Amino acid sequence: MHTSLYDLSPLLRMLLMGVLLAAGPLLWVGLRTRRSAPLGRLQALTVVTLFLTFDLVLFGAFTRLTDSGLGCPDWPGCYGSATPLGASQNIAAAQTALPSGPVTVAKAWVEMVHRYLATAVGVLITVLTVAAWLTRRGRHRARSLSPWWPSVTLVWVCLQGAFGALTVTMKLFPAIVSLHLMGGYVLLALLTVQALGLGRGVPSPVSRSLRLGMLGALAMLVLQAASGAWVSTNYAVLACNEFPRCQGSWWPAMDFAMGFEFWRPLGLDGNGEPIRFQALTAIHYAHRLLAFATVLVLGSLAWCLKSQDSLRKPFLALSALLTLQVLTGLSNVLLDWPLLAAVLHTGGAGALVVVLVWLLVSTLGKRPATEID
């Protein structure tokens, strides 16, 4: 049965679904902040949007890890319908033809719920953008965060939607799926900056060397997250099922050239041939080596933060999340990639992005005059 990759007929109903889902958080924020100033309401809405975006990243990981990314093989709806209910006959036919294939009733619902949540987050960011510009034009202009932040965030979430569409229509192309996940982390970073900027807290200036350490840690985390995305989207986690060795060796047979060939279909090399197991091993092992360096860099940063009383909360958060990442990473290898550990591992990386951006923003300001770098 031929299915059009793009069928825009359910688009209006999808948008309506997103508006209905976004109405709940908007109503909650409105009631909770009904006596607050406009900036207070804007900050509350930003924090709620950040929280729901983090949930969206987690659910995106759940969608990918349950092989539900092609639960509906077209975009934006499901076989041209706004819900799997309207596509029940198509789903049943696809499931009957291939019972263990990518299209089942459960996978279709997982995929569509992910799209509903993404649409709702897009609606919330649109409201944030409009509210930020209105606040900027009011009497709170001097104290408000630049409305260009939510504007850039709105553009970015639209790009994320485009990558989400390509994820489906290009049949889980590893490069597209990886960029989609990394884009989710960028979205978290943008919203974190806005939530903190609107909070107008007292900055905690730090030395130049410590600030450079924070930037270095964030760069290392981004590299490691990209490597982890590549492992996950190529399903290379189980290439090594022991630790610290892999396949009984400290340096197993690996094909880095094929493993890190960026533009190729899932499970194939650039010539359309099945990808070799040695390539998957290279993808996994590179991520493992980077993990050692990342733990060292982030652990060193946490140690430096320990002596800063004003940064006690970021220190505790960074330490806890780093521990979680190590434990879930080991669980993925030793316990054959359990779903909970895999989802938490993706979420932990997103949470680390939030914490490091929180550190960088909260330490903006002049350093003490007596400080010597």
N, C-alpha and C positions, 0 to 999 in steps of 0.2 A: 504493500500500500504506500503510495507516494504521499509525503507530507511536506508542505511548503515550509521552508526554514523560518521565514518571516511572515506572520499573519497578523496584521495590525487591527483586525476587526474587534478583538476584545480589549483594545488599549484603553478606551474610555471607561469600561467597567473595571479594569485593573486600577486605573487612577482613582476611581471612586472607592474601591476597596482600600487603597492606601490612605485616602482622606478619612475614611471611617476608622481605620486603625490608629491614625494619628490623632483623631479627635479625643481619644481617651487620655493620653498624656497631656494634650493641650488643656483639656478641662481640669485635670488634676493640678497642673501648674497654676492655672487661673484661680482656682479655689484656694490653693495653698498660699498664693502671693497676692491675694486681692487687696491687702492693705500695704503692700510694698510699693516702692518707687519703680518707675519703668525699668531702670537698670537692674534692680533686684529681680524683677520678673524675667528679664532677658537672661540674666545669669542662671536662674533656676531652669529655664527652658533649655539653655545650652548644656547644663549638667545632665538633665534628663535625656537630651539627644545624644550626648556622649555615652551614657549608660546603655541606651538602646542600640547605638552603633556597635558597641562592644558585644552586646548580645547577638547582633547580626553577624559579626565576624565569627563568633562561636557557632552559630547555626549554619553559617557557610561551611565551616570545617565539618560539622556533622553531615551536611549534605554531601560534601565531597567524600568523606570517609565511609558513608553508607552506600556509595556508588549511585547516588540519586541525582547526579548532575544532569543526566539525560533522561530523567523520569518523565519529562515532557520534551519531546525532540524538536519543538518549535519555540518561537519567542514572539510576543511576550506572554501569550497564554499557553493553553495546553490543547493541542489539536484544534486551534482556533476558538477555544472556549475559555472563559475567565476562570473556571474551576475544573478540577478533574471530574466532577459530577456530570458536567456537560460533555465530557470526552470519554465517558465510561465504555462505550462500545469500541472506540479506537484503542483504548488501553487494554481492554479485554482481548481484542484481536491480536495486539502486539504481544501480550503476555502468553496467549495460547500458542502463538507461533514460536516464541522463544521464552520458555518459563523462567530461565535463569538470566535473561537478558536485562538490559538497562531500564526497560519500561515495565513497571508493575503498578498496582494501585497505590501501595504504600510509598514507593519512590516518587510517584507523581505528586502525591500530597506533600511530601517533604520538599520537593523542588518548588512547588507553587507557594507553600508557606514562606519559603525563603524569599521568593519574589514579592510576596505581599509585604513582608517585613522591610525589604529594601525600598519598596515604593513608599511605605510609611515614613521611613527615615528621610527619604527625599522630600516628602511633604514638610516634615519638621524643619529641615534645613532651609527650605523655601520660606517658611514662616519666620525663621531666625533672620534671614537676610532682609526681608521686608521690615521686620521689627527693628533691626539694627539701623537701617536707613531712616526710619521714622524717629527713632530715639536721637539719632545724630542731628536731626533738624530741629529737635526740641531744645528745652533749656538745659538739658543734661549733656549738651554737646562736648563741653570741656572735659568731662570725666568719662565719656564713653569710649569704648574700643572702636578702632576704625571699622566702619561697615564693610571695608574691602575684605576683611578676614572671612566673614560669612559668605561674601560674594564669591571669593575664590573657592570656598568650601562647596558652594552650590555647583560651580562649574566642575569641580572634582567629582562630586557625587554623580553628576550626569555622565562623566567619563567612565565612572565605575559601572553605571548602568549599561553603557556601550560594551564594556569588557564582559559584563555578565551575559549580554546577548551573544557575543562572540564565543564565550565559553561553551554555549549550547550549540550554536550553528557551526562551529569549527570542531565539534566532537571532542571536547576536553583536550584541546591542543595544549601541551604542557607549558609552553611559553605564555600563552594567554591566561591560563589558570593561575600561573605563578604571579604574573603581573596583576591579576585581579586581587589576589590575596595581599600582595604588597601595597596595592592601592587602598585596601581596607585599613592597613596600618597607618598610611599617610592621612587618611580621613580621621583616625583617632588622634593623631598628632595635631591636626588643624583644630579640632574641637577642644582639645586640652588647652591649647594656647588661648582660645577664646574664653573658656571657662575661668581660667586663672586671671586673664587680663581684666575680665569684668568683676572679679572678686576684689580687686584693688587692695590686696593684702600688702603688708609691710615686707619689702624685699629683704633677703638675707645675703648680702654681698659676700663673695668668697674670693680667694686668691686667684690670680691668673692661671697658675699651674693647675689648681683644682678644677677650674672652669674648662681648661683644655682637656683635662682628664674626663670630664663629663661629655664633651664633644667627641672625644676619641671612643668612649664607651658606647655612645649612640651610633657612631659610624660602624663599630664592630658589631653591634646588635643588628643593624640593618643588613650587613653582609651575611651574618649568621641566619637571619630570618629569611633572606633570599635563598640561601642554601637549603634551609629547611623546607621552603616552598617547593624547591626543585625536587627534593627527596619525595615529598608527599605527592606531588602531581605526576611523578614518574613511578609511583608505587615501589620505591626502592628501599623502604624501611626494612623489609625482611631479607634483603641481600646479605645481611650479617645478623645472625641470631645468637651471638655470644658477645661477652665483653670482659676484658678490654680487647681481646683478640677477635679476629673476624675469619670465619671459615678455617679455624685452627691455625691461623698464621698472623704474625704481626704486620705483614705486608702482602695481602692476597693478590691474586692475578686481577689486574684492573685495566680498563680501557678508558682513559680520561678523554681522549679525543671524541669518541662516540658518545660518552656519557654527557659531555658538556657541549654537544652540538645543539645550539639553542633553538633553531627553527626547524622543527620536524614534528610529525604526527605522534600521537601517543602510541608507545610500544614499537615504533619503527625508527630507523635511522633516516638520514636525509635522502637516501636512495630508495626508500620504501621497503627496505629489508628489515626483518625482525631484529630488534635491538638485542645485543649480546648481553649475557648475564654479567660479564666482566665490566660492562658499561654501568649497569645498575650498582655493582659493587663499588665502582669509582665514585658514583654520586653519593652513596651512603658514607663511604669512608672519608671523603672530603668534608662532609658535614660533621662527622665525628671529630676530625682533626681541628676544624674551626671551633667546635664546641669547647675543646680544651682551652683554646686561646680566649674565647669569649668568657668562660667562667673565670679565667685568670684576670682578665681586664675588669669585668664587672665586680668580681670579688675584691680586687684592689681598690676600686672606687668605693665600695661599701665600707671597707676598712678605713678609708680616709674620711668618710662621712661620719663615722662613729664618734669622732671627737668634736663634731659640730653640734652643739645643743640645739641650735635653731633648725637643724636638718634631721632631727631625730625620727620624724615620721617617714620621710623618704628613705632613710637608712633602713628602718625596719621593713618597709615595703619592698625595697630592692633586695634585701637579704632573704625575705620569705619567698619572693618570686623566683630568685635565682635557685634556691633550694628546690622549689616546685619543678622548675625546668629540668634540673638534673634528675630528679626522681622520675618524672614522667618520661624523659628521654630514655632512661635505663629501662623503664617498664615497657616502652614500645619495642625495645630490642629483645629483652629477656622473656617477655610474656606474650610474644607474637602479636604485637600491635593492638592491644585492647582499645576498644572504642573510646571509653572514658578518658584514658590516659592520653590518647592521640588528640582528642578535642581540647583537653586541658593544656596540652603542650602548645597548641596553636594559640589558645587564649592567653597562656602565660607570656608568649612573645608579644602579643598585643598589649598586655598589661605592663610589661617592661618598657615598651615604647612610651606609654602614658607616664610612667614614673620618671623616666629620663627627661622627657619634655617638661614635666612638672618641675624637676630639679633645675633645668636650664632657665625656665621662665621665672621661677621663684627666687633665683639668685641674681637676676638682673639688677643693676644699680651700682653706685660708686662703692669702691672698696675703702675700708678704713684708711685714714691718712697715715697711720703709724705702721701699716702693714708693709712688709718687705717680701717681694716675690723671690 
